[in-house]
Amino acid sequence: MTEIPSPGLGTSGNKDAGQCAETVQTALELGYRHVDTAQMYDNEEPVGEGIARADVSREDVFLATKVLPDNLAHDDVLETTDESLDRLGTEYVDLLYVHWPMKAYDAEDTLPAFDKISESGKVRNIAVSNFTPELLDEAREILDNPVLANQVEMHPLLQQEELRDYAKKHDITLVAYSPIMQGEADDVPELRDIAEKHGVTPTQISLAWLKQAENVVPIPKSTGEKHLQQNHSLPDLDAEDVEKIDSINREERLVDPDGAAWN
């Protein structure tokens, strides 16, 4: 199975072109090797600019983007992926996602396009996002290529036990978005306690818990160099720390649009 570098850099919401390019460049030069974007984020061009400006070889960067739900008809997948490559300034992406299984998504029509574009060499690995186990079963049945990853919201208040078990069973990586609960990690007492023990922030504890989990890669988003560095420099949690987080019985989903597969 292709290893996805961890942690990655999330870029959702980073639409200021100058700031986005600078953030990507800074992150890569700090040691990040995985950058995540999407057609929906409207920042593929500055993401590509940041990669080009960084003192890091393109071959050393694991670059992922996602096809907009409106663009998931077969021919639209092919056309808009080429457009994404143009905006990113690259001949290939390391990972191409179905962003959401909604709107134009039809498994029998959409997924063969992902196989086709993978065979062309423009996409090195195929992935999905916001898929349930049932949708994963369907996708794996239709695709000729393996599903490398399923990107889902995951953090200590949404631990995704069912999807984690599925990922381990089928060699799929869960790429965790909103891994620091959109800045709410400080509000979780268990994370505060463990953070104090290690002399770090609750955000770093949330990320460390995800990074240490089997088949999980967090993609925190931040812009300032200080936070980028903190999100990349994570403590090692001991078994007691992990058990304390695993036992949190609160659950809070932050991203829950109409039409999501779990609704």
C-alpha positions as CSV (number, residue, x, y, z in Angstrom):
1,M,0.0,0.0,0.0
2,T,1.3,3.5,-0.9
3,E,2.2,5.3,2.3
4,I,0.6,8.8,2.7
5,P,2.9,11.2,4.5
6,S,1.6,12.3,7.9
7,P,0.6,14.8,8.9
8,G,-0.5,16.5,5.8
9,L,-1.3,20.1,5.1
10,G,-5.0,20.9,4.7
11,T,-5.9,24.0,2.6
12,S,-9.7,24.2,2.8
13,G,-10.7,27.8,3.3
14,N,-7.3,29.2,2.4
15,K,-8.5,31.3,-0.6
16,D,-6.1,34.2,-0.3
17,A,-3.8,33.4,-3.1
18,G,-0.7,35.0,-1.7
19,Q,-1.2,33.6,1.7
20,C,-2.0,30.1,0.4
21,A,1.1,29.9,-1.8
22,E,3.3,31.2,1.1
23,T,1.7,28.7,3.5
24,V,2.3,25.7,1.2
25,Q,5.9,26.8,0.6
26,T,6.6,27.3,4.3
27,A,5.0,24.0,5.2
28,L,7.1,22.1,2.7
29,E,10.3,23.8,3.9
30,L,9.4,22.9,7.5
31,G,9.1,19.2,6.6
32,Y,5.6,18.6,5.4
33,R,5.4,16.2,2.4
34,H,1.6,15.9,1.9
35,V,-0.5,18.8,0.6
36,D,-4.3,18.4,0.2
37,T,-6.5,20.7,-1.9
38,A,-9.7,20.4,-4.0
39,Q,-11.5,21.9,-6.9
40,M,-14.1,23.1,-4.3
41,Y,-11.4,25.1,-2.4
42,D,-10.7,27.4,-5.3
43,N,-7.0,27.5,-4.5
44,E,-5.4,24.9,-6.7
45,E,-3.3,27.5,-8.5
46,P,-1.7,29.0,-5.4
47,V,-1.2,25.5,-4.0
48,G,0.8,24.7,-7.1
49,E,2.7,28.0,-6.9
50,G,3.7,27.2,-3.4
51,I,4.9,23.8,-4.3
52,A,6.9,25.2,-7.2
53,R,8.5,27.9,-5.0
54,A,9.5,25.5,-2.2
55,D,13.0,24.2,-2.0
56,V,11.6,20.7,-2.3
57,S,11.5,18.4,-5.3
58,R,8.0,17.8,-6.8
59,E,8.7,14.1,-6.6
60,D,9.0,14.3,-2.9
61,V,5.6,16.0,-2.4
62,F,2.5,13.9,-2.1
63,L,-0.2,16.1,-3.7
64,A,-3.9,15.4,-3.5
65,T,-6.9,17.1,-5.0
66,K,-10.6,16.3,-5.2
67,V,-13.3,16.4,-8.0
68,L,-16.2,18.7,-7.2
69,P,-19.5,16.9,-6.8
70,D,-20.9,18.8,-9.7
71,N,-18.1,17.4,-11.9
72,L,-18.5,13.7,-11.2
73,A,-20.2,12.7,-14.5
74,H,-17.7,10.4,-16.4
75,D,-16.6,12.9,-19.0
76,D,-16.5,15.8,-16.6
77,V,-14.1,13.9,-14.3
78,L,-11.7,13.5,-17.2
79,E,-12.0,17.1,-18.3
80,T,-11.9,18.8,-15.0
81,T,-9.0,16.7,-13.7
82,D,-7.0,18.0,-16.6
83,E,-8.0,21.5,-15.6
84,S,-6.9,20.8,-12.0
85,L,-3.5,19.6,-13.3
86,D,-3.1,22.8,-15.3
87,R,-4.0,25.0,-12.3
88,L,-1.6,23.0,-10.1
89,G,1.2,23.2,-12.6
90,T,1.9,19.5,-12.5
91,E,1.7,16.5,-14.9
92,Y,0.2,14.3,-12.2
93,V,-1.4,14.2,-8.8
94,D,-0.5,11.5,-6.3
95,L,-4.1,11.1,-5.1
96,L,-7.4,12.0,-6.7
97,Y,-10.6,11.9,-4.6
98,V,-14.3,11.7,-5.2
99,H,-15.0,14.7,-3.0
100,W,-18.6,13.8,-1.9
101,P,-20.8,11.0,-3.2
102,M,-23.6,13.4,-4.1
103,K,-24.9,15.6,-7.0
104,A,-23.4,14.1,-10.2
105,Y,-21.9,11.1,-8.5
106,D,-23.1,7.8,-9.9
107,A,-20.8,4.9,-9.0
108,E,-21.2,3.1,-12.3
109,D,-20.5,6.2,-14.3
110,T,-18.1,8.1,-12.1
111,L,-15.6,5.4,-11.0
112,P,-14.6,4.1,-14.4
113,A,-13.5,7.6,-15.2
114,F,-11.2,7.5,-12.2
115,D,-9.8,4.2,-13.5
116,K,-9.3,5.6,-16.9
117,I,-7.4,8.7,-15.8
118,S,-5.3,6.6,-13.4
119,E,-4.2,4.4,-16.3
120,S,-3.1,7.6,-18.2
121,G,-0.5,8.3,-15.5
122,K,-2.1,11.6,-14.6
123,V,-3.3,10.2,-11.3
124,R,-1.2,7.8,-9.2
125,N,-3.8,6.7,-6.7
126,I,-7.6,6.8,-6.4
127,A,-9.5,7.8,-3.3
128,V,-12.9,8.8,-2.0
129,S,-14.1,11.2,0.6
130,N,-17.1,11.1,3.0
131,F,-17.9,7.5,2.1
132,T,-19.7,5.1,4.4
133,P,-18.7,1.4,4.5
134,E,-21.6,0.6,2.2
135,L,-20.4,3.1,-0.4
136,L,-16.9,1.8,0.0
137,D,-18.0,-1.7,-0.7
138,E,-19.7,-0.5,-3.9
139,A,-16.7,1.5,-5.0
140,R,-14.2,-1.3,-4.4
141,E,-16.4,-3.7,-6.4
142,I,-16.6,-1.3,-9.4
143,L,-13.0,0.0,-9.5
144,D,-10.2,-1.9,-11.1
145,N,-7.7,0.1,-9.0
146,P,-7.6,0.0,-5.2
147,V,-9.1,2.7,-3.0
148,L,-6.1,4.1,-1.3
149,A,-7.9,6.5,1.1
150,N,-11.2,7.7,2.4
151,Q,-11.1,11.3,3.7
152,V,-13.5,11.9,6.5
153,E,-14.0,14.2,9.4
154,M,-12.2,12.6,12.3
155,H,-11.0,13.9,15.7
156,P,-11.4,12.9,19.4
157,L,-15.1,13.9,19.3
158,L,-15.8,11.9,16.2
159,Q,-13.7,8.8,16.4
160,Q,-15.1,6.9,13.4
161,E,-14.7,3.5,15.0
162,E,-16.6,1.7,12.2
163,L,-14.6,3.3,9.4
164,R,-11.3,2.7,11.3
165,D,-12.1,-1.0,11.5
166,Y,-13.0,-1.0,7.8
167,A,-9.8,0.8,6.9
168,K,-7.7,-1.7,8.8
169,K,-9.5,-4.7,7.3
170,H,-9.1,-3.4,3.7
171,D,-5.8,-1.5,3.8
172,I,-7.4,1.9,3.3
173,T,-6.0,5.0,4.9
174,L,-8.4,7.3,6.7
175,V,-7.3,10.9,6.0
176,A,-8.7,13.0,8.8
177,Y,-10.1,16.4,8.1
178,S,-11.1,18.9,10.8
179,P,-8.6,17.0,13.0
180,I,-8.4,19.8,15.5
181,M,-12.2,20.3,15.6
182,Q,-12.0,23.7,13.9
183,G,-10.0,25.1,16.7
184,E,-12.2,23.6,19.5
185,A,-9.5,21.2,20.9
186,D,-8.9,23.6,23.8
187,D,-12.5,23.0,24.9
188,V,-12.0,19.2,25.5
189,P,-10.9,18.7,29.1
190,E,-9.2,15.3,28.4
191,L,-7.0,17.0,25.7
192,R,-6.2,19.9,28.0
193,D,-5.1,17.4,30.8
194,I,-2.8,15.4,28.4
195,A,-1.5,18.6,26.9
196,E,-0.4,19.9,30.3
197,K,1.3,16.6,31.0
198,H,3.4,16.9,27.8
199,G,3.9,20.6,27.8
200,V,2.2,21.1,24.4
201,T,-1.2,22.4,23.2
202,P,-4.5,20.4,23.1
203,T,-4.4,20.8,19.3
204,Q,-1.1,18.9,19.2
205,I,-2.6,16.2,21.4
206,S,-5.5,15.8,19.0
207,L,-3.2,15.5,16.1
208,A,-0.8,13.1,17.9
209,W,-3.7,10.8,18.7
210,L,-4.7,10.7,15.1
211,K,-1.1,10.3,13.8
212,Q,-0.5,7.4,16.1
213,A,-3.7,5.6,15.1
214,E,-3.4,2.8,12.7
215,N,-4.2,3.7,9.1
216,V,-5.0,7.3,9.9
217,V,-3.4,10.5,8.5
218,P,-4.5,14.0,9.9
219,I,-4.5,17.0,7.6
220,P,-4.6,20.1,9.8
221,K,-5.0,23.5,8.2
222,S,-3.1,26.5,9.5
223,T,-1.3,29.5,8.0
224,G,1.2,30.9,10.4
225,E,4.7,29.4,10.6
226,K,4.3,28.9,14.4
227,H,1.2,26.8,14.1
228,L,2.6,24.9,11.0
229,Q,5.6,24.0,13.1
230,Q,3.5,23.0,16.1
231,N,1.2,20.8,13.9
232,H,4.2,19.0,12.5
233,S,6.1,18.5,15.8
234,L,3.9,16.2,17.8
235,P,4.5,14.4,21.1
236,D,4.5,10.6,21.5
237,L,1.4,9.6,23.5
238,D,1.6,6.7,25.9
239,A,-1.0,4.0,26.3
240,E,-2.7,5.9,29.2
241,D,-3.0,9.0,27.0
242,V,-4.5,7.1,24.1
243,E,-6.9,5.2,26.4
244,K,-8.1,8.5,27.9
245,I,-8.9,9.9,24.5
246,D,-10.4,6.7,23.2
247,S,-12.8,6.7,26.2
248,I,-14.3,10.2,25.5
249,N,-18.0,9.6,25.2
250,R,-19.0,13.0,23.6
251,E,-19.7,13.0,19.9
252,E,-19.8,16.1,17.7
253,R,-19.9,16.2,13.9
254,L,-18.9,19.6,12.5
255,V,-19.4,19.0,8.8
256,D,-22.8,17.7,8.0
257,P,-24.3,18.9,4.8
258,D,-27.7,18.0,3.4
259,G,-27.4,14.9,1.2
260,A,-24.4,13.5,3.1
261,A,-24.3,9.7,2.8
262,W,-24.7,9.1,6.6
263,N,-28.0,11.2,6.8
